[in-house]
Amino acid sequence: MPLFISLVERMSVVITLAFILARSRTFRKLLQEQASSRQKFLLILVFGLLGIFGSYAGIPIQDALANSRVIAPMVGGLFGGPLVGFLAGLIAGGHRFFMGGFTSLACGISTTVEGLLGGMVARAYRQRPLPWPVAFAAGFTAEALQMLIILALARPFAAAWSLVKVIAWPMMLVNASGIALAVIIIQGVLREQELAGAVQAQKALKIANKTLPYLRQGLSADSARQAAAIIMEITGLEAVAITSGDEILAHVGAGSDHHRQGQKVLTNATRQALVTGKIQVAQTGAEIGCHHQGCPLKAAVVVPLESRGKEIGTLKLYHTRANAVGPLDLELAAGLGHLFSTQLELAEIDRQEQLVAKAEIRALQSQINPHFLFNALNTIMSVCRLDPEKARQLLGYLGDFFRRNLQHPERPVTLATEIEHVRSYLAIEKARFGSRLEVIIDVEPGVTHYLLPALTLQPLVENAVKHGLLPRREGGQVTITAREVNGEARITVSDNGVGIDLNKVTGLLAGTQANSNNVGLFNVHERLRLLYGPEYGLRLSLNPGGGTRVELSLPRQGQAAFKEGVAS
């Protein structure tokens, strides 16, 4: 019984160290991300050193040690995989070998084997959380295996048998419990971080939804004031400000008595953000740099807002307590800055369309469907709490979709780039409609270098999804193929949906029949005819098995005129 209690005390120290490590942001990142070689090395080192600590904290007994050495390498294997577990066990086991004693070789080998065993158990639970009873059973089995290795390798056998009779049950029960506790603690901390990230992402998307109508009007004093008030209401921050260049457009909350609309910016942090184009973090009033005596603002995140690669203003989130800016504040600020920059860029495009309003080519290239944006944001919001990682991926697809819509719209793109744009669009629609939408993309490598106008395929795919498949309760399949035939790239977008009235096709493509649902088809048709000649427009037909087939061709000889300035 005294040995059991002493082992529990030693195990408690190891578990406390594991808890402190789990609260470390750096350590959590090592466990969560797809680890690089350097990150794996750090994990191996951390768990190996914890194993060595377990040896030093061991209880001398019969020229051997009753210890909690195995907890760290095995937990390392359970979270880091076989390589981490094996090498952490090798470090701790190698150290134990050089400590000497008649069990040194057996303990050194068993520690290495137990670390590897933890990694093998983790591999079986790669796609789901490891239950703590499984961790306990793995630890119990690993310690039982250690006892067998001691009996097999340690000499004299009588001394080994005498030792095992004393330490077997205490070490098997205590260390297995320690491994299970470590798994519970680390998983709890990781879940807490995921939940916090999901809450922040949901806040950002809620803010984006509410501020969208105002930001689409452009960056003005009114739209900035409305957006700042919405951010402050949802986040609970003490103050929020938005600037245009070096002029304050809006400041709501603490400090509004001297940070007034129309004034030049008063803080050094804002000037630095505009000059460097990088997020600035200030944890004290001095770092913020407001020269007004008695300013209540003590910490801030300042995010530059960009449009077409140029800093046009800043978004500033303030606290009235020093050192109050944490990692989640930074993440929220960066996300809002990206979304605001995108919306302001969209507003600028809308303004230019109203001023210029001439070529249908430019009009289609600059067009983004606001309904698609709202639907995408709502889809991502619904995913946030259930699967934060998937929500993060969908935000990436959404950002990529906007980037490709906005980047050099007047330039041609390669077919490979256009296909990637379509993939981003379909990834978001797939998340929204699930199994109702099936996609097949089959593109020959030999045609990916062909050039075509930006936003040629996406309207065709969107038309197939919205008007071909979604009217069917069971959904259907969209197939995109590209082949080189007789010196030209032949591209087909086909669906097995409800089909189209062929009597309307001629009038639709000729522009004599108004149909707002298919304006994208008409614009793509006209752009292709304008660029390549009247015979190179869209060709529509019905599939024998149901659905619509849209085909277009890109002539090889027409590529030469396109080769100046290709967007990527």
Residue pairs with C-beta under 8 A, 6 or more apart in sequence:
3 59
3 61
3 66
3 166
3 167
3 170
4 170
4 173
4 174
6 59
6 66
7 59
7 66
7 67
7 68
7 170
7 171
7 174
7 175
8 174
10 54
10 57
10 58
10 59
10 67
10 68
11 68
11 71
11 174
11 175
11 177
11 178
13 57
14 50
14 53
14 54
14 57
14 68
14 71
14 72
14 178
14 182
15 71
15 178
15 181
15 182
15 185
17 50
17 53
18 50
18 71
18 72
18 75
18 182
18 185
18 186
19 185
21 27
21 46
22 28
22 185
22 186
22 189
22 190
23 189
25 327
27 46
28 189
28 190
28 193
30 39
30 42
30 43
31 43
31 79
31 80
31 186
31 190
32 190
32 193
33 39
35 43
35 80
40 80
40 83
40 84
43 76
43 79
43 80
43 84
43 88
44 76
44 80
44 83
44 84
44 87
44 88
44 91
45 91
46 76
46 88
47 72
47 73
47 75
47 76
47 80
47 84
47 85
47 88
47 92
47 115
48 72
48 73
48 76
48 87
48 88
48 89
48 90
48 91
48 92
49 72
49 91
50 71
50 72
50 92
51 69
51 70
51 71
51 72
51 73
51 88
51 89
51 91
51 92
51 93
51 95
51 111
51 115
52 69
52 91
52 92
52 95
53 72
54 67
54 68
54 69
54 70
54 71
54 72
54 92
55 65
55 67
55 69
55 92
55 95
55 96
55 99
57 67
57 68
58 65
58 66
58 67
58 68
58 69
59 65
59 66
59 67
61 163
61 166
61 167
62 159
62 162
62 163
62 166
63 101
63 102
63 103
63 159
64 101
64 102
64 103
64 107
64 163
64 167
65 96
65 99
65 101
65 103
65 107
66 166
66 167
66 170
66 171
67 171
68 174
68 175
68 178
69 92
69 96
69 107
69 111
70 89
70 110
70 111
70 114
70 115
70 139
70 142
70 143
70 146
70 175
70 179
71 139
71 175
71 178
71 179
71 182
72 88
72 92
73 85
73 88
73 89
73 91
73 92
73 93
73 111
73 112
73 114
73 115
73 118
74 85
74 89
74 114
74 115
74 117
74 118
74 138
74 139
74 142
74 179
75 118
75 179
75 182
75 183
75 186
76 84
76 85
76 88
76 89
76 115
76 118
77 84
77 85
77 86
77 88
77 89
77 115
77 116
77 117
77 118
77 119
77 120
77 121
77 122
78 85
78 118
78 119
78 121
78 122
78 130
78 135
78 138
78 179
78 183
79 122
79 186
80 88
80 119
80 122
81 119
81 122
81 123
82 116
82 119
82 120
82 122
82 123
83 119
84 115
84 119
85 115
85 116
85 117
85 118
85 119
85 122
86 112
86 115
86 116
86 119
87 115
88 115
89 111
89 112
89 113
89 114
89 115
89 116
90 111
90 112
90 115
92 111
92 115
93 107
93 108
93 109
93 110
93 111
93 112
93 115
94 108
96 104
96 107
96 108
96 111
97 104
97 105
97 107
97 108
98 104
101 107
102 154
102 155
102 156
102 159
102 160
103 150
103 154
103 160
103 163
105 153
105 154
106 146
106 149
106 150
106 152
106 153
106 154
106 160
107 146
107 150
109 149
109 153
110 145
110 146
110 149
110 150
111 146
113 142
113 145
113 149
114 142
114 143
114 145
114 146
117 138
117 141
117 142
117 145
118 138
118 142
118 179
121 130
121 134
121 135
121 138
122 130
125 134
129 187
130 183
130 187
132 180
132 183
132 184
133 180
135 179
135 180
135 182
135 183
136 176
136 177
136 179
136 180
137 176
138 176
138 179
139 175
139 176
139 177
139 178
139 179
139 180
140 172
140 173
140 176
142 176
143 168
143 171
143 172
143 175
143 176
144 168
144 172
146 171
147 164
147 167
147 168
147 171
147 172
150 160
150 163
150 164
151 157
151 160
151 161
151 164
154 160
154 163
194 388
195 385
196 328
197 328
197 331
197 388
198 384
198 385
198 388
198 391
200 328
200 331
200 332
200 335
201 335
201 380
201 384
201 388
201 391
201 392
201 395
202 381
202 384
202 385
203 234
203 235
203 332
204 332
204 335
204 336
204 339
205 377
205 380
205 381
205 384
206 234
206 381
207 230
207 231
207 234
207 235
207 336
207 339
208 336
208 339
208 343
208 377
209 374
209 377
209 378
209 381
210 230
210 234
211 226
211 227
211 230
211 231
211 340
211 343
212 343
212 370
212 373
212 374
214 222
214 223
214 226
214 227
215 223
215 227
215 340
215 343
215 344
215 347
216 343
216 346
216 347
216 350
216 370
217 223
217 347
218 344
218 347
218 348
218 351
219 242
219 244
219 249
219 305
219 312
219 313
219 344
219 347
220 249
221 249
221 250
221 261
221 262
224 242
224 244
224 249
224 250
225 249
225 250
225 252
225 261
227 242
227 250
227 340
228 240
228 241
228 242
228 250
228 251
228 252
229 240
229 252
231 237
231 240
231 317
231 336
232 239
232 240
232 252
232 253
235 317
235 332
237 253
237 317
237 318
237 319
238 253
238 254
238 296
238 297
238 318
238 319
238 320
239 251
239 252
239 253
239 254
239 255
239 256
239 259
239 297
239 316
239 318
239 320
240 251
240 252
240 253
240 315
240 316
240 317
240 318
241 248
241 250
241 251
241 252
241 259
241 314
241 315
241 316
241 318
242 249
242 250
242 305
242 313
242 314
242 315
242 316
243 249
243 265
243 270
243 313
243 314
243 316
244 312
244 313
245 274
245 312
245 313
246 264
246 265
246 270
246 271
246 274
247 262
247 263
247 264
247 265
248 259
248 260
248 261
248 262
248 263
248 264
248 265
248 266
249 261
249 313
250 261
251 259
251 260
251 261
253 318
254 296
254 297
254 318
254 320
255 290
255 292
255 295
255 296
255 297
255 318
258 266
258 292
258 295
259 266
259 290
265 271
265 314
266 289
266 290
266 291
266 292
267 282
267 288
267 289
267 290
267 300
267 302
267 316
268 287
268 288
268 289
269 280
269 282
269 287
269 288
269 289
269 300
269 302
269 316
270 280
270 302
270 314
270 316
272 280
272 302
273 279
273 280
273 302
273 303
273 304
273 311
273 314
274 304
274 311
274 313
274 314
276 304
277 304
277 306
277 311
278 304
279 301
279 302
279 303
279 304
279 330
279 333
279 334
279 337
280 300
280 301
280 302
281 300
281 301
281 302
281 325
281 330
282 288
282 289
282 299
282 300
282 301
282 302
282 325
283 299
283 322
283 323
283 324
283 325
284 298
284 299
284 322
284 323
285 295
285 297
285 298
285 322
288 295
288 297
288 298
288 299
288 300
290 297
296 320
297 318
297 319
297 320
298 319
298 320
298 321
298 322
298 324
299 318
299 319
299 321
299 322
299 323
299 324
299 325
300 316
300 317
300 318
300 319
300 325
301 316
301 317
301 325
301 329
301 330
301 333
302 314
302 315
302 316
303 314
303 315
303 316
303 317
303 333
303 334
303 336
303 337
304 311
304 313
304 314
304 337
305 311
305 312
305 313
305 314
305 315
305 337
305 340
305 341
305 344
306 312
306 341
306 345
307 341
307 344
307 345
307 348
308 345
308 348
312 344
315 333
315 336
315 337
315 340
317 329
317 332
317 333
319 325
335 395
338 399
342 399
342 402
342 406
345 406
346 368
346 402
346 406
349 366
349 406
352 366
353 362
353 363
353 366
356 362
357 363
360 523
360 526
360 527
361 453
361 523
361 527
361 530
362 409
362 410
363 523
364 455
364 459
364 520
364 523
364 524
364 527
365 405
365 409
365 410
365 453
365 454
365 455
366 405
366 409
367 455
368 402
368 405
369 462
372 428
372 462
375 432
376 394
376 398
376 428
376 432
377 398
379 394
379 428
379 431
379 432
380 391
380 394
380 395
380 398
380 431
383 390
383 391
383 394
383 431
384 391
390 431
393 427
394 427
394 428
394 431
397 424
397 427
397 428
398 424
398 428
400 420
400 421
400 424
401 421
401 424
401 425
401 428
404 417
404 420
404 421
404 424
404 454
405 421
405 455
407 567
407 568
408 454
408 565
408 567
409 454
409 455
409 567
411 454
411 565
411 566
411 567
412 451
412 452
412 453
412 454
412 562
412 565
412 566
412 567
413 421
413 451
413 452
413 453
413 454
413 566
413 567
413 568
414 448
414 449
414 450
414 451
414 566
414 568
415 443
415 447
415 448
415 449
415 450
415 451
415 452
415 482
415 489
415 491
415 554
416 443
416 448
416 449
417 567
417 568
418 452
418 454
418 455
418 456
418 457
418 458
419 441
419 443
419 448
419 457
419 480
419 482
421 455
421 457
421 458
422 441
422 457
422 458
422 461
422 480
423 441
425 458
425 461
425 462
426 437
426 439
426 461
426 465
426 478
429 437
429 465
430 437
430 439
433 470
433 475
435 475
436 469
436 470
436 474
436 475
436 476
437 465
437 469
437 475
437 476
437 478
438 475
438 476
438 477
438 478
439 477
439 478
439 479
439 480
440 477
440 478
440 479
440 480
441 479
441 480
442 479
442 480
442 481
442 482
443 480
443 481
443 482
444 482
444 483
444 484
446 484
447 482
447 483
447 484
447 489
448 482
450 489
450 554
450 556
450 559
451 554
451 559
451 562
451 563
451 566
452 554
452 562
453 527
453 528
453 531
454 567
456 524
456 527
456 528
456 552
457 480
457 491
457 493
459 520
459 521
459 523
459 524
460 493
460 520
460 521
460 524
460 538
460 550
461 478
461 480
461 493
462 520
463 517
463 518
463 520
463 521
463 550
464 478
464 493
464 494
464 495
464 497
464 548
464 550
465 478
465 495
466 517
467 497
467 498
467 500
467 517
467 518
468 476
468 478
468 495
468 496
468 497
468 498
468 499
468 500
468 547
468 548
469 475
469 476
469 477
469 478
469 495
469 496
469 497
470 497
471 497
471 498
472 497
472 498
476 495
476 496
476 497
476 547
477 495
477 496
478 493
478 494
478 495
479 492
479 493
479 494
479 495
480 491
480 492
480 493
480 494
481 491
481 492
481 494
482 489
482 490
482 491
482 492
483 489
483 490
484 490
487 555
487 556
487 557
488 553
488 554
488 555
488 556
489 553
489 554
489 556
490 551
490 552
490 553
491 551
491 552
491 553
491 554
492 549
492 550
492 551
493 549
493 550
493 551
494 543
494 547
494 548
494 549
494 550
495 543
495 547
495 548
496 543
496 545
496 546
496 547
497 546
497 547
497 548
498 546
498 547
499 542
499 543
499 546
499 547
499 548
500 540
500 542
500 548
502 540
502 541
502 542
504 513
504 515
505 540
507 513
508 515
508 518
508 521
508 522
509 521
509 522
509 525
509 537
509 538
509 540
511 522
511 526
515 522
521 538
521 540
521 550
524 538
524 552
525 537
525 538
526 537
528 536
528 537
528 538
528 552
529 536
529 537
531 558
532 554
532 555
532 558
533 558
536 552
536 553
536 554
536 555
536 558
537 552
538 550
538 551
538 552
539 550
539 551
539 552
540 548
540 549
540 550
540 551
541 548
541 549
541 551
542 548
542 549
543 549
